[in-house]
Amino acid sequence: MSLLEVRNLRVSFATPRGSVQAVESFGVSIDAGETIALVGESGSGKSVSALALARLLPTPPARIETGEVLFEGRDLLLLGERELQRVRGKELGFVFQDPTSSLHPLMTIGEQLEEALLVHERLPRTSARQRAEWALAEVGIAEPKARLTAFPHQLSGGMRQRVMIAMALLTRPKLLIADEPTTALDVTVQASLFALLRKVQREHGTALLLITHDLALVSTFARRTLVMYAGAVVESGLTSELVARPAHPYTRALLRSVPSLSTSLDHALPVIPGTPPDPAHPALGCAFAPRCEFALTACHQRRPALVALSTSASGAAGVRVYNRRVACTESERALAAEVSS
């Protein structure tokens, strides 16, 4: 059984213009110790999906319309508030995208770190203070004992981000959701923190759902990747295969936009033309069709389903293993041609 199984999660927001569909369909399965990346440009629904499955969205205006979020067999969407609080912060950790708005401005760093240990592990305050100091040192904060008495505004953005990571790892959760965890950090600190995350995963079997724009990071750190666009997953599969042979035009466009050492300084990086769709006015067909260079007439007329693509075969009687999925009319036609042949 998977550690986390999310099925058909749909999220909308009440606005002055009416109900807006922020997440049309989201699903993911994560095993213990596994790292899965969720990528896509801003506004694609990544953060909303993650906040919704942890039930951290304010309701209203947010509304979870449908879905199941099975965490070790328990549907988080059906838990009472008290039981849910026992899961969050203990078994399910969250690194938020903006540490400035996530840390309490009137509490010291030490008080905020100790709170999780006092509530979830009922440690004596002295022991909780020692664990908090150790956690800050583990994420690379100099003079951790002195930092425990500091307030969030007294720390730099990068240090606040590291405090958030330390807080999420304090109780060694079974699942860590990290929303752009290294945005404010330089490359060397990023490397040390991901080395720490790998260590935690090896020692404690922690699963990681990594939300990021950094495709280079994804290619070296995540076993599987989900690509989101306009509130839905448009491609998923093993990261190595997805990067080497992207099936969806949006995935191909994202990969082309990543600079490399071979990129010529004389030429601008390719960009994706147009703008993301307005969720208040969803398109009838594929949401990416207006920006897609391969769009067919059918792409503007119907929304393609997320279908399986055959990318590898098992040795047992030649049975194919469908571990890639893509929502693209072009890919559907390619699959139909393969089956008919």
Secondary structure by P-SEA (a helix, b strand, c coil): cccbbbcbbbbbbbcccccccccccccccccccbbbbbbbcccccaaaaaaaaaccccccccccccccccccccccccccaaaaaaaccccbbbbcccccccccccccaaaaaaccccccccccaaaaaaaaaaaaaaacccccccccccccccccaaaaaaaaaaaaacccccbbbbccccccccaaaaaaaaaaaaaaaaacbbbbbcccccaaaaaccccbbbbbccccccccccaaaaaaccccaaaaaaaaaccccccccccccccccccccccccccccccccccccccccccccccccbbbbbccccccccccccccccccaaaaaaaaaaaac
